[in-house]
Amino acid sequence: MAAYSVGIDVGGTFTDCFVTDGARGWRGKAPTTPREPLRGLFAALEDAAAAIGVPLARALGDTVHFGLGTTVVTNCLAQLAGAATGLLVTEGFGDLWPMARGHRLGVNGMSRPLPTLVPRRRIAEVRERVDRDGTVLVPLDEASVAGALDRLIGEEGVESLAVCLLWSFRNPAHERRVAAIACRRYPDLPVSCSADLAPVMREYERMTATVLSAYTTKSCTTFLHELGARLAAAGLRVPVAVVQSNGGTLPPAAARTRPILLAQSGPVAGVAAAEALAGALGVAEVITGDVGGTSFDVAVIHAGAAERRLRAEISGLATALATVAVGSIGAGGGSVGWSDARGLLRVGPRSVGADPGPACYGRGGTEPALTDALVVLGLIDPSNFLGGRLALDGEGAVAALARLGSPLGLDAAATARGMYRLALEEMRLAVQGLLVERGLDPRRFAFLCYGGCGALFGAPMARALAIGRVIVPALAAVFSALGAATADVRREAARTVFRALPADPTELETCFAALAAELGAALTAEGLPSERVTFSREVDLRFRKQTFEVTVPFGDAGRLADAFRARYAELYGTGALVAAVPIDLVNCRVIATVRLPRPALAPSPLGEPDASAARRGVRTAWLPGSEDGRPVAVYDGERLRPGMALAGPALVERRDTTILVPAGDGAQVDAWGSLVIEVGRG
């Protein structure tokens, strides 16, 4: 009997599926259905089952691992469609949330507006006070809690509650008592406590994380409940593993109580797959770029591990959550071309989405999208989109671009070239910004690009950043689904200790042991065998009075200062080091990882280098750096085998993506089926 691992990624335009039995892999793809997301999800599952050649019920019944990357939380925040949320805070701190930090966007001090989510009238103060050491100074006034709850639910119609009390990460007793009172008085009210979600210092970041989690609870719970019920009815016998923002997975029960942990679920699933592929290839320094239907998502894998953010920003709000560092901009296949008030051509961030989609989809869309530009430029063959399953309307794309370009004095082709160049530049800036933030030199990296449109931008972007190698995975168009199918279980627990170095090793060991025991108990309760759990340790350190910390692995307590200074110099340069300033240890963190039993694809031996058997012919296409189209060789990507090589300019057409190999570049298929482009080595 086959044992399948299944991964699903619900994107803004397409829902992707990947299935493997360990020796082979199958992919499925279907348009995302925003109004009924489960319809698109099951259509992708049906497509993959058809590729396997078995009924869906049988495939699900033989599934041993089902992973999901979802945008349900992201969409809820983007559309401001969350539950009516109330917030309980310590007396005297009711205005902390309305005083949310913003971003200065320019020299004039203009700030990006932040979502309100919780208006001031839905914030209630309760009488209590705990000091920085966790000592209770003012006992919790339970009458004030009951009165606040009655007002918020009875008068304000609150559907979900966030609780963030001052210093609760030191002593969570008052928060948990508030939750117990709320559960007794209003049993159906979801309650999110900051001490359970993010028990670390800085009340504002804890508060934003807790508010965001409470705000998205209703949408996430509804989606996961419906999904679980539908999958069980269809034959699935194992729980869904939902990809969370730290790169691991959560069971649905944990995801429903802490939904904000899924805020970057889809993009992070792709980074998890990239980590695994980079490890298999022996490549330790990788930039990942995912160009999907609505966005371009970029991350950095440094020294074999994905770079992380300690205080991730979600919907413009700083939180206390540690996540994989993914930068996102609105530059995808569905990104809309438009002209601004100055009469300048622009692309994104708004997307046409899956419904109606780009004009070339022929579903009633009239706005020109980046996919329309790729069709007009000859980079996408309208008759071979998705392997010919969806014939594109080339004339519709030309008409949409002509309407946009006419007031600007541009024809359809010039408009398409402008849109491509603008999108490429936005992507380049996003990559460069993430590297500069971490003090990394792009020349040391390979660029791993995926997503439906990623391979049409990968090599030109690598050239612009002086990157020498581009890797396009064999499963580039469903790469995030692959990540969902193969991501590990991962849990994290952190605790603020705030000690000056050198810290007491015994005290640190006690803290780490307590965190490990907490994680171990949670994993055992989920039915995961303890012998498969591995633990790693980290600490967050900073120079005295600095605002931000730097994370380093914990090994020898006596060498923490040296490890911190080395990492600090790597990020900010040796000139930033200040020898005389004391170092503070802020947080201890334990990460528990469980490698689930599931199959994995294996590499193939390299064969004949001649790729002529896969050549389809020639078509005229525009290439970056030129003004006019030129003849370009076209290859059938499904017929390319490991070892085959080709020289640019070329277009490699796989069933669900097209790869651009520019002039002057060479490419070869590696043992894993990836097309590796050597920039400037054609």
N, C-alpha and C positions, 0 to 999 in steps of 0.2 A: 504494500500500500504506500502511495506517495505521501510525503510529509512536506507540506508547503509552508513557506514563510511569505506573508502578504504585506505589502506596504501601500498606503493610500496617501496622496497629497491633494487636498482640495485647494486649488489655486483660484485666482481671480477670473481666469478665462477658461482654463481646462482643469479637469480632475484627472489625476494620473494614478495608475496602478502598476505595481511590479510584483511578480510572483516568481519564486524560485523553489526548486526541489533539491538544490544543492549541486546538481550537475548542469541544469539548464535554467534559463530565465525567460519569462514571458512578460510582455508589457501591454497595458490597456490604457486607453485615453478616451475621454468623452467631454463635451462642453460642460462647464460648470453651470448649474442651474440655481442662481442666487435666491430665487423665491422658494425653491424646493431643493435644498442642497443634497438631500439623500437620493433624489432622482438621478442627478449627475454622478454621484458616488456609485450607485448600483449599476449605472450604465457602464462606467469604467471597469467595474468588477466583471460584468457580463462580457465586455470586450476581451479582458484577459482570459476568462474561462474559455471563450471561443478559440483564442489562440492556443490554449493548452489542448483543446478538443474534448473537454469534459463539461457536464452540466455544472452550473454555478453551485447548486446545493452540494454536489459531491466534492467540488474543490474546497468549499468552506468547511465541510465535514472533515476533510483531511488536513486542514490548516492547524499548525502547531504554534504559530506566532502571527498575530495580526496587529500591525503598527499603523498609527494614524498621525499625519501632520495636518493640522487644521487651522483655518483662518477665522474661526468663529469668534474668538476673543478680539482679534484685530479688527474684524468687521464691526463688531458691537461698539468698539471705541471710535472707529472712524465715522460710523453713522450716528453716534451718540444715541444708541438704541438700548441702553442698559436700563436696569431697574431703578425705580425711585429710591435713592439711597440716603440713609440717615447716618450721622456721625456723632458718636459720644466721645468727649474729651475731658481732660482734667479741668476743673474749675479755674477760670482765668486764661484758658488757652483756646477759647472758641473762635478767635480770629486768625489762628495760625493757618488754617486751610485757605481762607480767602486771600491771604497775603502770599499766595503761591509765587514762586520764582518764575520769571520769564526769560526770554532770550533777546539780547540786543542784536538787531539785524543790520545795523549800520551806524554811521557817525552821528546821525540825528537822534539816536537813542530809541528808534522805533522797536517795539517788541512784538513778537508773534503772539496773538491771542491764544490763551489756554482754555481748554474745555472747562466749563463750570462744574458739571457732574453733581456737586452737592452745594445748593444755594445756602446762604447763611441761616435761613429760617429752619433748615433741616439739620443744623448743628446744635447739639445740646451739651451743656456742661454738667458734670457730676462732681460732688464734693468728695475729694480724696487727695492724698499726697504721699508719694514715696520718694525718698531721697536717692542720691546717686549711688549709694551703697546698698540700696534695696530695703532700707529700714522704713517701716510705716510711720509717717509723721502724723497723718490725719486718716483715721479709719474710713473705709468706704461708707458713705451715707446711702443705704439701700433705698430709703424713701425717695431721695433725689433721682436714683436710677429708675425706679418705678414711675415717677412723675414724668421723667424725660421720655421714657418708652411710650407711655400713654399719649403724650402730646405728639410725638413723631408718627406713631402709627394711626392714632385716632384723628388728628387734625391735619397732618401733612401727607398721609397716605403712603408712608414709607414701606417699601417692599423688601428691602435688604438693609442690614445694619453693619457699619464698620465701627470698631472700638479701638481707640488708640490713646492710652493713658500715659502720662509722663513717667519715664523711668520704668515702664512695665517690662522692658527686657531684662532688668535687674531682678524684679520681683513681679511675676505675672499673676499673683493671687487676686488682685482687684479686677483685672480684666476677665479672668475666668469666672469670677463671681458675677460680674455683669452679664456674661454670656449665659450663666445658669439662670439668673433671674429672667432674662429675655426668653429663654427656652421655656421656662415655667409659665410665663404670662402669655407668650405668643409662640406656641409650639411650631408653627409653620414658617416662622421668620428666620431666614438665613442670617447667621452672625459670623463676621470675620474679625478675628482678634489679631492685633499686630504682634503680640508676643508669640503667637503660634506661627504666623506667616514669616516674620523677619525680626527675630529677637536680637537686634543689634542697635548700637547707639545712633543718634540723630532722629529726633521725633518726626521731623518733617518728611524725611524719606520713608520712614516706617508708615507714616500716615498716608502718603500718596499710594504706596503699594497696597495698603489695606483698603483704602477707598476704591481703587481700581478693581481689586478682587471682588469686593462686595457689589460694585456696580455691574460687573459682568457675570455674576453668579447665575442669574435667571436664564440668560441666553445659553450659557455653557451647559447648565443642568438640563435644559429642555433638549438641546441638540444631542448630548451624550446619551440621555435616556432613550430618545427615539432611535438613535443609531444602534444602541445595544439591543433594543427590542427587535428591530428589523433584522439585524444580523443573526440573532438567535433564532428567529423564525425562519430565516433562510438557510440555517444549518450550521452556523458557527458555534463551536463548543468551547472556545477559549476566550478569556477576557480581552478586550481591546487594550493595547498599550499606546497611550497618547504621548507623542513627543512633546517635551517641555523645553523651555528656553535655555536650559543649561546643557542640552544635548542628550540627555537621557530620556527615559519614559516614566510615565505615571499610570497607575490603574485609574479607570473612570471615577471610582469613589473618591480618590484623592484629588483628581482634577476638578471634580464638582465643588469641593470645599475650598480649593485654592486656584481658581481658574486663571488668575493673572500669571501663573507660572507657564501658561500656554501662549503668552502674548506673541512670541516669535516662533511658534511651533513649526510652521511650514518651512521658512528659510533655514532654521537651525537643523532640520532633518537633512537638508542638502549638505550642510557643513559636516554633519556626522558621517555621511557617506564619503565626503571628500577626505576626512581624516582617515577613514579606513582604506580608501584607495591610495592615498599618499603613503600610508604605512606599507601597503603591499608593494608599491613601486620603489620604496626606499627613498622617497623625497621628503625632506623634513621641513622645507620652507616653501609654502604654497599660498598664493592669493586665490580665493574662490570668487567667482562671479556668476550669479544666477540671473539671467534675463528671461523673465516669464512674461505673462500677459499684462501685468499691471505695474511691475517694479523691477529695479535692478538691485539685487542684494549682494553685498560684498563682505567677506570676512578674511581673516588672516590666520593661517596655520604656521606657527613659529616653533621651531625645535620639536616638531612632530605633534603639537597640541594646538587646538583652536584657542586663539586669544580671547580673553574674557573681560567683561566689565564688572566692577564691584557694585556700582550703583547705576543700573541701567536706566536709560531714559525711555519712557513709554508714553506715547501721545503727547510729547513735549514736557512731561513731568518727570522729575528726578525721583527714583525709587530706591529702596534699600535692597533690591534684588540683584544677585549675581547671575549674569547670563553670558552666553557666548556673544562676543562683540560683533554684531551684524549691523552694517550701515545700509540703509535703504533710501533710494530715491525713486521718484515716479517716472521711470524710463523703461517701459516694457513694450511689447508688441501692440498693446492696446492704447498706448499713450497718445493723446490727441495733439495734432499740430494746430497752432493758432497764431494770430498776430496780436501783439500788445498795443497799448495806446500810442507807442512811438512808431508803430508801423513796422516792427521787427518780428521776424519769424521766431516762434517758440515751440517747444515740445514738452508736453506733460506739465505738471504732475498728474492732471486728471486723466482718467482712462475711460474708454468706451466699455470696458468690461466684457463679460460674456454675452450680454443681452443689451443692445443688438449686436455688438461687436464692431470691428472695422468695416468700412464700406465694402471692401472686397469679399466679405462673408456673404453678402447678398441677403441679409436678414432684416433689411430696413434701415440699417445704419447709414448715415450720410456724412458724418464727420470723418476727416482724414486722420488715420492712425499710423503709427510707425510701420505696422505690417503692410499697409497700403503702399508706403514709400518703398519697402523692400520688394514688393511685387513690381512696381513701376521701374525700379532699377534693374530688374532682371535677376535679382539675388534669390528670389523665391519663384518657383515654377507654378503658376496658377493651376495647372492640370495635375500636379503631383503633390499637392498639399496633403499632409497626413497620409502619404502613400496613395493618393488619388481618391481617398474616401470623401474629401470635401473639396469640390471644385470651386476655385476662387473666381470672382468676377473682376478680371483685369480692367475692363472698361470702367467699371464702377470706381475702382481705385484711381484711375487717371482722372475721372470727372471730379472726384472729391478733392484731389490735390490741385487740380486746375482752379477750382472755386476758391481754395485758400490762397493760391499764389497770384491770381489775377490782380487783386488790388495792390499787391506788392511788386508788380511788374515781372513776375516769374511764371514760366510755364510749368506743367506738371512734373517734368523731369528735374528742372532746377529746384522746385519745391521739395521733391523727394531727396535730392542730394543734400539740400540744406537741413532737412529733418534728420537724416542719417548723421551728418557731421555734428549737429547740436546734441543728439542723443549720445554719440560717442564721447564728446567732450564732457558731458555731464557725468558719464560713467568714469572717465579718466580722473576727474576731480574727486569723485567719491572714493576711488581706490587710493589715490594719492593722499587724500585727507586721512584715511584710516592708517596708512603707513607712517605719515608724518606724526600723527598722534602718538605712535609707539616708537618713533625714532628708528624706523627700519628702512633699509635701502632696497628699492624694488629690483635692482639688478641681481640680488641674491635669490630671487624667487622664481618659481614657475607659476604660470597662470592657468588655473583649472576652471574652465568655463562650461556652463551647462544651462539647462532651461531651453525652452523651444526656440528662442532667438539668440541665445548666448554665443553660439559658434559662428554667427555672422559678424560678431563684433570682437571676438577674442584676439585674433592675430593682429588686427589694426590697433587695438588697445595696447597689446604687448609692445608693439613697435613704438607707440607714443610714450610708454613708460620705461623703455630700454630693457624690457624683459626678453630673455632669449628663447624661452620655451613655453608653448601652449599645449595643454592637455585637454582633449575633448573626450570625455568618457563614452564608452559604448552605449550607455543608457542615459545619455545627456538629457534627453527630453523628459525622462521620468526619474531623474536623479534624486529628487527629494523623496519620492515614493520609495526608492531603493533605500535611502537613509531611514525612513520610517520602518521598513521591513527588517533592518539590521541593527538599529540603535540599541545600546545597552540600557538596562535599568540603572538609573542614577538617582541618588538622594543626597542632599546636603543638609548639614546642620551647623550653625555658627553660634558663637557666643562672644560677647564683648568682655574682655578681661582688663584692658587698659592698664598695662604695666610698663614701666621704663625698663629698657635693657641695661644690664643683663637680667633676665627674668628667672624666677625660681623654677628649675626643671621639674621638681616634684609637683608644683602647682599646675604647670602646663600639662603634665602627664595625667593628672586628675581630671582636668578639664577635657582633654582629648578622649579619655576613657568614658567619661559621662556622655559625651556627644556620640561616640561610637555605640555605646549601649542603647542610646535613644534610637539611633538609626537601625541597629540590629533588631530591636524589638518591633519596630514598624514593619520591617521587611519580613520578619517571621510571621507577623499577623496577616500579611498579604499572601502567605503560603510559599514564600521563596526560601529555598534551602540555605541554611546558614553557611554550609561548606562552600557555597559558590560566591559568597560575598567577600569582596576585597575592599580594604579601607586605605585611603590616603589622607595626608594631613597638610594643611596650609595655614599660614598666618598672614595677617595684614599689618604692615608696618609703615611708619612715617617718621620724618624728622619732627621734633617737638614743635608744636604750634602750626604745622602744615594742615591744610584742609583735606587733602586726599591721601589715600594709602596706596601702597604697592604690595601686591601679593607675591609671596615666595613659598616654595615647598618647605615643609618643616622636616628637618633631619636632626641635626645636633643643636641643642638649645644654646650651646656655647658659641656657635658659629653663625647665629642668626644675623648679627650686625654685618658680618662680611657678606653674607648672601644678599641682604638688603642693599648694601652699597653697590654690589655688582649689578643687580637688577636695575637699580636706580640709574647707574651710569649708562646701562644699555638703553634705557628709555630716554634719558635727558642729557647724556653726555657727561664726561668726567668733570667738566667745568662746573656742573651743577652741584657737585658733592661739597658738603660743608663738614669738615672733619670734626669741628668742635661742638656741633649741635647734637644733643642727646637724641636717641631713637626711642620711640614709643611703640610697643606692641598693642594693637587695638583689638583685633578679633582673632580668635582661633576657629578653624573650620575643619570639619571631617567630611569626606566624600566617600560614600559607599557605592560600589559598582557591582552589578550582577550580570555576568555574561550568560544569557539564556541559551539553552540547547536549541540550536537551529542550524540549518545547512548554510553553507557559504560557497559562492562560485569560485572556481579554480582557474588559474591561467592556462593558456594553450601554448604548444610549441610554435616557434616561428617557422614560416614556410617560405615559399617562392616570393621574391621581392617584386616580380613583374605585376603591375596593377592593370595592364592593358585589357584583361578580360572583363574588368569591371567598368570600363569606359563606355558611357552612353552616347557621347557625341560632343557637340559644341553648341553653345548659345551665346548671344550677345548680352553682356551684363556690364554694369558700371562697377568700377573698383575704387576704393578710397584712394585719394591722391590724384585722381584724374577728373576730367570734365566730361568725357564722352564714353559711351560703351565700347567694349572691345570683345572679340571672340574669347570665350573662356571654356576650357575643357570641363565636362560634366561626368562625374563618376557615380555609379550605383553603390552607395555606402553599405547596402545589405550584402553585396557580393565581395567586398573587401575582406581579406583574411589576414591574420597576424603575420607580419613580415613584409607585406606589400607596401611599396613606396611610390610616391608621386611628387611632381613638382608643380608649383604655382605658376601662373594663376589657374585655379581650379575650384570647382564647386562640388562638394561631396554630398549627395542627397541620400539621407537615410529616410526611413519610413515616417519619422515624426520630427525631423530637424534637418537643416542644411548647414554645411560647414564651409566657410570661406578660407581658402588657402591663397593668400595674395601672391602677386608676382615677386619673385626673389626669395620665396620661402619654400622649404621642403617639408614633406610630411611622411610619416610611416605609422602603420598600425602595430601597436605593441601586443604583448602576450595577453593582455587583459581586454583587448578589443578597442582600446582607446586610440584615437588618431592623435599622434604627437607631432606638433608643428614646430619646426626649428626656424625661428625668425631670422631672415637674412642668410639662410643656408640652402637656397634652392638649387 
